[in-house]
Amino acid sequence: MTQPPDLTWIEARLMGARPQVFAALLRYFRDFDLAEEAFQDACLRALRHWPEKGPPRDATAWLIMVGRNAALDQLRRQKRVTPLPPDSPAFDGASDEPDMVERLDAAEYRDDLLRLMFVCCHPELPATQQIALALRIVSGLPVARIAAAFLVKEKAMEQRITRAKARISDADIPFEPPGPQERAERLQAVAAMLYLVFNEGYTDANPASERAALSDEAIRLVRLLLEMFPAEPELMGLLALMLLQHSRQAARFDAQGEVILLEDQDRSLWTRPMIDEALSLLERAMLLLQPGPYQIQAAIAAQHARAARPEDTDWRGIEHLYLALERHLPSPVITLNRAVAVSKLRGPEAALEVMAPLAKALDGYFYFHGARGTFLRDLGRQAEAREAFNRAIALANTPAEAAHIRRQLDQL
C-alpha cells in the first residue's frame, strides 16, 4: 500500500513564511479577510505543486505573488477593480522567480512585518484583543486554539477578533513605510505586545496546555524579528529574558500544580541550553552599549541563572540593576521587586520601608500583598500578615497563586 507523502516540511515552511506573506498581502489590499483568503489560496497552491516540483528558491516571495494574484483574480471577478493589463499574467509557477524576488526585495519585508505587528498592537485595542489578533493574524493559530488558551468559548474569541479587526479598519492606519524614529517606536510597542503573549503562557502550571504554548509562540516571533533586526539590542534583551524565564518552567510548579518559589526550585531542572543561549544574547546586547529595560530585566534574571544555589545569588548586584531599571522605566512594580532584593540584603523591615509608598498604587496587585504578608510574618506581626495574605488570595490571578498563599496562611 502506497504511503501518503510526508508534507510536514511544507507545513513548517508555510508557518514560517506566514507573518511576512500576510504582512505583504495586507499592505497591498488593506483588508484583513481578503489577505487571509489570499494566503490560504497560496498555501493550497503550494500543497499542490511543491511535493512534485520542490519548493521555490524564495518560498516567501512565491507565496506573496501567488496570493496577490489569487486575490486580484477574486477582485476582478467581483468587478471591484479594473482588469489587469495584458502584460500582467497571473503567476502560476516559479519561472519568473528571479525578477519576482528582485521586486519583492524592494518592497521591504521588514517594514511589512513590523507594520503588521504594529497594527495588531494598536493602542485603541485592549491588551486581550491585541494578543488574540496577533496570534490569529501573525501566527495563524486557529481560533479554537486561541480560545482554549484564554479559557473562553470559540464563538466568544471569534467575536473578540472580529471586533479587533473592525476597530483597526475604522482607525484607518496608514501603511506607508515608517521612518527611523517611528520604526523604533513601533518596535517598542511590538516588543511589549509579544511580552504580554509570553506572560499569558508563562503563568500556566500545565506545560502541555494550549495557554502554556503561547510562551513558545512569543519566543518564535521574537526570533523572527531578531532575524530582521539583528543589531537591535532590546530585541536581544527581550529574547534573552524570555529564554531565561522559560528555562525554569519545569521547576516552577509541583505535581499538584502549586507554585514553587525561585529559591526553592530544583535548579537541575532548569534548561541549561536555553540559559546558555540567553547569556550569549545578553552579552552581545550589552556590547552595543545601548541599555534598555529588557536588557536590564534579562541581566537580573541572569543573576539567578548563574547562581548554582540560592545562597550564591548576587542580591547586591540585583538591587543595583533594579535601581537602573527604575531610572529607565519608573514603576511601582519594579520598586516592589527591588524591595525583595532589599529584604535579602537588609532584612524584612527595610523591605517594608521600601514598599510603604507603594500601598496606594499597588492595592489591587496580588504580588504586593503576598510579599508584604511574607515580610510581616518574618517579623512576627501575625495579625497584619494574615490580613495581607487574605487580601492576596482575593486578588490571585490563578488557582496556583491562591494555593501558594493559603500555604503561607496555614503556617501562621
C-alpha positions as CSV (number, residue, x, y, z in Angstrom):
1,M,0.0,0.0,0.0
2,T,1.4,3.4,-1.0
3,Q,2.2,5.7,1.9
4,P,0.9,9.2,1.6
5,P,3.7,11.8,1.1
6,D,5.2,13.5,4.2
7,L,4.1,17.1,4.0
8,T,5.3,18.2,7.4
9,W,8.2,20.1,5.7
10,I,5.7,22.1,3.7
11,E,3.7,22.9,6.7
12,A,6.8,24.1,8.5
13,R,7.7,26.4,5.5
14,L,4.2,27.8,5.4
15,M,4.1,28.5,9.1
16,G,7.5,30.2,9.0
17,A,6.6,32.3,6.0
18,R,3.1,33.3,7.2
19,P,4.0,36.6,9.0
20,Q,5.9,38.1,6.1
21,V,3.4,36.8,3.5
22,F,0.4,38.0,5.3
23,A,2.0,41.4,6.1
24,A,2.8,42.0,2.4
25,L,-0.7,41.0,1.3
26,L,-2.3,43.2,4.0
27,R,-0.2,46.2,2.8
28,Y,-1.3,45.5,-0.8
29,F,-5.0,45.0,-0.2
30,R,-5.7,46.8,3.1
31,D,-8.2,44.1,4.0
32,F,-7.7,41.5,6.7
33,D,-10.2,39.0,5.3
34,L,-9.0,39.3,1.7
35,A,-5.4,38.9,2.8
36,E,-6.3,35.8,4.8
37,E,-8.1,34.3,1.9
38,A,-5.2,35.1,-0.4
39,F,-2.7,33.5,1.9
40,Q,-4.9,30.3,2.2
41,D,-5.1,30.2,-1.6
42,A,-1.3,30.4,-1.9
43,C,-0.9,27.6,0.7
44,L,-3.3,25.4,-1.2
45,R,-1.3,26.0,-4.4
46,A,1.9,25.2,-2.5
47,L,0.5,21.9,-1.3
48,R,-0.4,21.0,-4.9
49,H,2.9,22.0,-6.5
50,W,5.7,21.7,-4.0
51,P,5.6,17.9,-3.4
52,E,6.2,17.3,-7.0
53,K,8.3,20.2,-8.1
54,G,10.0,21.1,-4.8
55,P,9.9,24.5,-3.1
56,P,10.9,27.6,-5.0
57,R,14.2,29.3,-4.2
58,D,12.4,32.0,-2.2
59,A,9.2,30.4,-0.7
60,T,8.1,33.7,0.9
61,A,8.2,35.6,-2.4
62,W,6.5,32.7,-4.2
63,L,3.6,32.7,-1.7
64,I,3.3,36.5,-1.8
65,M,3.0,36.6,-5.6
66,V,0.6,33.6,-5.8
67,G,-1.6,35.1,-3.0
68,R,-1.5,38.5,-4.6
69,N,-2.6,37.2,-8.0
70,A,-5.3,35.0,-6.4
71,A,-6.8,38.0,-4.6
72,L,-6.6,40.1,-7.8
73,D,-8.5,37.4,-9.7
74,Q,-11.1,37.4,-7.0
75,L,-11.5,41.2,-7.0
76,R,-11.6,41.2,-10.8
77,R,-14.4,38.7,-10.7
78,Q,-16.3,40.9,-8.3
79,K,-15.7,43.9,-10.6
80,R,-14.3,45.9,-7.7
81,V,-11.1,46.8,-9.6
82,T,-10.3,47.3,-13.3
83,P,-8.9,44.3,-15.2
84,L,-5.2,43.6,-15.1
85,P,-3.4,44.9,-18.2
86,P,-2.4,42.3,-20.8
87,D,1.3,42.3,-19.7
88,S,0.4,41.2,-16.1
89,P,-0.5,37.4,-16.4
90,A,-1.5,35.5,-13.3
91,F,1.5,33.9,-11.6
92,D,1.4,30.1,-11.7
93,G,4.9,28.8,-11.1
94,A,8.5,29.8,-10.4
95,S,9.6,30.5,-13.9
96,D,9.7,34.3,-13.3
97,E,11.2,33.9,-9.9
98,P,14.4,36.0,-10.3
99,D,12.5,39.1,-11.4
100,M,9.8,38.4,-8.8
101,V,12.4,38.2,-5.9
102,E,14.0,41.4,-7.0
103,R,10.7,43.3,-7.0
104,L,9.7,41.8,-3.6
105,D,13.1,42.7,-2.0
106,A,12.3,46.3,-2.9
107,A,9.0,46.1,-1.0
108,E,11.0,45.8,2.3
109,Y,9.8,42.7,4.1
110,R,10.9,44.2,7.4
111,D,8.6,47.1,7.2
112,D,5.7,44.9,6.2
113,L,6.2,42.6,9.1
114,L,6.7,45.4,11.6
115,R,3.7,47.2,10.3
116,L,1.6,44.1,10.7
117,M,2.6,43.6,14.3
118,F,2.1,47.3,15.0
119,V,-1.4,47.0,13.6
120,C,-2.1,44.1,15.9
121,C,-0.9,46.1,19.0
122,H,-2.8,49.3,18.1
123,P,-3.3,51.4,21.2
124,E,-7.0,51.6,20.7
125,L,-7.2,47.8,21.3
126,P,-7.4,46.3,24.8
127,A,-4.4,44.0,25.6
128,T,-6.6,40.9,25.3
129,Q,-7.6,41.9,21.8
130,Q,-4.0,42.7,20.9
131,I,-2.8,39.3,21.9
132,A,-5.7,37.5,20.2
133,L,-5.3,39.4,17.0
134,A,-1.6,38.8,16.9
135,L,-2.0,35.1,17.5
136,R,-4.6,34.8,14.8
137,I,-3.1,37.2,12.1
138,V,0.6,36.9,12.7
139,S,0.9,33.4,14.0
140,G,-2.1,31.9,12.1
141,L,-3.3,29.9,15.2
142,P,-6.8,28.6,14.8
143,V,-9.5,30.5,16.7
144,A,-10.4,27.3,18.6
145,R,-6.8,27.0,19.9
146,I,-6.7,30.7,20.9
147,A,-10.0,30.3,22.7
148,A,-8.7,27.3,24.6
149,A,-5.6,29.2,25.7
150,F,-7.8,32.0,27.1
151,L,-10.4,29.6,28.6
152,V,-13.2,31.1,26.6
153,K,-15.7,29.7,24.1
154,E,-14.6,29.7,20.4
155,K,-17.6,31.9,19.4
156,A,-16.6,34.5,22.0
157,M,-13.0,34.5,20.8
158,E,-14.2,34.8,17.1
159,Q,-16.2,37.9,18.2
160,R,-13.2,39.3,20.0
161,I,-11.0,39.0,16.9
162,T,-13.8,40.4,14.6
163,R,-14.2,43.4,16.9
164,A,-10.5,44.0,16.9
165,K,-10.3,43.9,13.1
166,A,-13.2,46.3,12.9
167,R,-11.6,48.8,15.2
168,I,-8.4,48.6,13.2
169,S,-10.2,49.2,10.0
170,D,-12.1,52.1,11.4
171,A,-8.8,53.6,12.7
172,D,-7.6,53.8,9.0
173,I,-3.9,53.2,9.9
174,P,-1.5,54.3,7.2
175,F,0.6,51.7,5.6
176,E,3.5,53.7,4.3
177,P,7.0,52.6,5.3
178,P,7.8,54.0,8.8
179,G,10.8,56.3,9.3
180,P,13.7,55.5,11.6
181,Q,12.1,57.2,14.7
182,E,8.6,55.6,14.1
183,R,10.2,52.2,13.4
184,A,11.9,52.4,16.9
185,E,8.6,53.3,18.5
186,R,6.8,50.5,16.7
187,L,9.4,48.0,17.7
188,Q,8.9,49.1,21.3
189,A,5.1,48.6,21.0
190,V,5.6,45.2,19.3
191,A,8.0,44.0,22.0
192,A,5.6,44.9,24.7
193,M,2.8,43.0,23.0
194,L,5.0,39.9,22.5
195,Y,6.0,40.0,26.1
196,L,2.3,40.1,27.0
197,V,1.8,37.0,24.8
198,F,4.7,35.3,26.6
199,N,3.4,36.0,30.0
200,E,0.0,34.7,29.2
201,G,1.6,31.3,28.6
202,Y,4.2,31.6,31.4
203,T,1.6,31.7,34.2
204,D,0.1,28.3,33.3
205,A,1.1,25.4,35.5
206,N,0.4,22.8,32.8
207,P,3.3,22.9,30.3
208,A,1.2,20.8,27.8
209,S,-1.7,23.3,27.8
210,E,-2.7,25.5,24.9
211,R,-2.1,28.5,27.1
212,A,1.4,27.5,28.0
213,A,2.2,27.1,24.3
214,L,1.8,30.9,24.0
215,S,5.2,31.3,25.5
216,D,6.8,29.2,22.8
217,E,5.0,31.2,20.1
218,A,6.1,34.5,21.6
219,I,9.7,33.3,21.6
220,R,9.3,32.2,17.9
221,L,8.0,35.6,16.9
222,V,10.8,37.5,18.7
223,R,13.4,35.2,17.0
224,L,11.8,36.2,13.7
225,L,12.0,39.9,14.5
226,L,15.6,39.5,15.6
227,E,16.5,37.9,12.3
228,M,15.2,41.0,10.6
229,F,16.8,43.4,13.1
230,P,20.0,41.6,14.2
231,A,21.6,44.6,15.7
232,E,18.7,45.7,17.9
233,P,19.9,45.3,21.5
234,E,16.5,45.5,23.1
235,L,15.2,42.6,21.0
236,M,18.2,40.6,22.1
237,G,17.4,41.5,25.7
238,L,13.7,40.6,25.2
239,L,14.6,37.2,23.8
240,A,17.2,36.6,26.5
241,L,14.7,37.5,29.2
242,M,12.1,35.1,27.7
243,L,14.6,32.3,27.4
244,L,15.8,32.7,31.0
245,Q,12.3,32.7,32.4
246,H,11.2,29.8,30.2
247,S,14.2,27.8,31.2
248,R,12.8,27.5,34.7
249,Q,9.4,26.3,33.6
250,A,9.9,22.6,34.6
251,A,10.8,23.7,38.1
252,R,8.1,26.3,38.8
253,F,5.2,24.1,39.8
254,D,4.9,20.9,41.8
255,A,2.9,17.8,40.8
256,Q,-0.3,19.4,42.2
257,G,0.3,22.5,40.1
258,E,1.2,24.7,43.0
259,V,3.8,27.4,42.7
260,I,7.4,26.7,43.8
261,L,9.3,29.9,44.7
262,L,12.5,30.6,42.9
263,E,14.7,30.0,45.9
264,D,13.0,26.6,46.5
265,Q,13.2,25.3,42.9
266,D,15.3,22.3,41.8
267,R,17.9,24.1,39.7
268,S,18.9,20.8,38.0
269,L,15.5,21.0,36.2
270,W,16.4,24.4,34.6
271,T,17.1,24.0,30.9
272,R,20.8,24.8,30.5
273,P,21.0,25.2,26.7
274,M,18.3,27.8,26.9
275,I,20.2,29.6,29.7
276,D,23.4,29.5,27.7
277,E,21.8,31.0,24.6
278,A,20.2,33.7,26.7
279,L,23.5,34.6,28.4
280,S,25.2,34.8,25.0
281,L,22.5,37.1,23.6
282,L,22.7,39.3,26.7
283,E,26.5,39.6,26.3
284,R,26.1,40.6,22.6
285,A,23.4,43.2,23.5
286,M,25.5,44.8,26.2
287,L,28.5,45.2,23.9
288,L,26.3,47.6,21.9
289,L,26.2,50.0,24.9
290,Q,22.6,50.9,24.4
291,P,21.0,49.6,27.7
292,G,17.2,49.4,27.9
293,P,14.5,47.9,30.1
294,Y,14.5,44.4,28.5
295,Q,18.3,44.1,28.7
296,I,18.3,45.1,32.4
297,Q,15.5,42.6,33.2
298,A,17.4,39.9,31.4
299,A,20.5,40.8,33.4
300,I,18.5,40.4,36.6
301,A,17.2,37.0,35.5
302,A,20.8,36.1,34.5
303,Q,22.0,36.7,38.1
304,H,19.6,34.0,39.2
305,A,20.6,31.7,36.4
306,R,24.3,32.0,37.2
307,A,23.8,31.1,40.9
308,A,24.3,27.3,41.4
309,R,22.5,27.7,44.8
310,P,20.0,30.3,46.1
311,E,22.6,31.5,48.7
312,D,25.1,32.2,45.8
313,T,22.7,34.8,44.3
314,D,24.3,38.3,44.0
315,W,21.5,40.3,45.6
316,R,23.5,43.5,45.8
317,G,24.0,43.3,42.0
318,I,20.3,42.7,41.6
319,E,19.4,45.7,43.8
320,H,21.6,47.9,41.6
321,L,20.1,46.5,38.4
322,Y,16.6,47.3,39.8
323,L,17.7,50.8,40.6
324,A,18.9,51.1,37.0
325,L,15.6,49.7,35.7
326,E,13.7,52.2,37.8
327,R,15.6,55.0,36.0
328,H,14.7,53.6,32.6
329,L,11.2,52.6,33.4
330,P,9.8,54.1,36.7
331,S,7.1,51.7,38.0
332,P,5.8,50.8,41.4
333,V,6.0,47.1,40.4
334,I,9.8,47.5,39.7
335,T,10.2,49.1,43.1
336,L,8.3,46.2,44.7
337,N,10.8,43.8,43.1
338,R,13.7,45.8,44.4
339,A,12.1,45.5,47.8
340,V,12.6,41.8,47.6
341,A,16.3,42.3,46.9
342,V,16.5,44.7,49.8
343,S,14.9,42.1,52.1
344,K,17.7,39.6,51.2
345,L,20.4,42.2,51.9
346,R,19.0,44.2,54.9
347,G,16.0,42.3,56.2
348,P,12.2,42.5,56.1
349,E,11.9,45.7,58.0
350,A,14.0,47.6,55.3
351,A,11.9,45.9,52.6
352,L,8.7,47.1,54.2
353,E,10.1,50.7,54.3
354,V,10.7,50.5,50.5
355,M,7.2,49.1,49.9
356,A,5.3,51.6,52.1
357,P,4.9,54.4,49.5
358,L,3.6,51.8,47.0
359,A,0.5,50.8,49.1
360,K,-2.0,53.0,47.2
361,A,-0.7,52.3,43.7
362,L,-0.5,48.5,44.2
363,D,-3.5,47.9,46.4
364,G,-5.1,45.8,43.7
365,Y,-1.9,43.9,42.9
366,F,-1.6,40.3,44.1
367,Y,2.2,40.2,44.5
368,F,2.3,43.3,46.6
369,H,0.1,41.8,49.3
370,G,1.8,38.4,49.1
371,A,5.3,39.9,49.6
372,R,4.0,42.2,52.3
373,G,2.4,39.3,54.1
374,T,5.7,37.4,53.9
375,F,7.8,40.2,55.4
376,L,5.2,40.8,58.2
377,R,5.2,37.1,59.0
378,D,9.0,37.1,59.2
379,L,8.9,40.0,61.7
380,G,6.3,38.1,63.8
381,R,3.5,40.5,63.0
382,Q,1.0,37.7,62.6
383,A,-2.3,39.6,62.5
384,E,-1.1,42.0,59.9
385,A,0.4,39.2,57.9
386,R,-2.9,37.3,57.9
387,E,-4.7,40.4,56.7
388,A,-2.2,40.8,53.8
389,F,-2.4,37.1,52.8
390,N,-6.2,37.2,52.8
391,R,-6.0,40.3,50.5
392,A,-3.6,38.5,48.2
393,I,-5.8,35.4,47.9
394,A,-8.7,37.7,46.9
395,L,-6.5,39.1,44.1
396,A,-4.9,35.9,42.9
397,N,-4.7,35.5,39.1
398,T,-4.6,31.7,39.1
399,P,-5.5,28.9,41.4
400,A,-1.8,28.1,41.8
401,E,-1.2,31.6,43.2
402,A,-4.1,31.3,45.6
403,A,-3.0,27.9,46.8
404,H,0.6,29.2,47.5
405,I,-0.7,32.0,49.7
406,R,-3.1,29.6,51.5
407,R,0.0,27.5,52.5
408,Q,1.5,30.7,54.0
409,L,-1.7,31.2,56.0
410,D,-1.5,27.6,57.2
411,Q,2.0,28.2,58.5
412,L,0.7,31.1,60.6
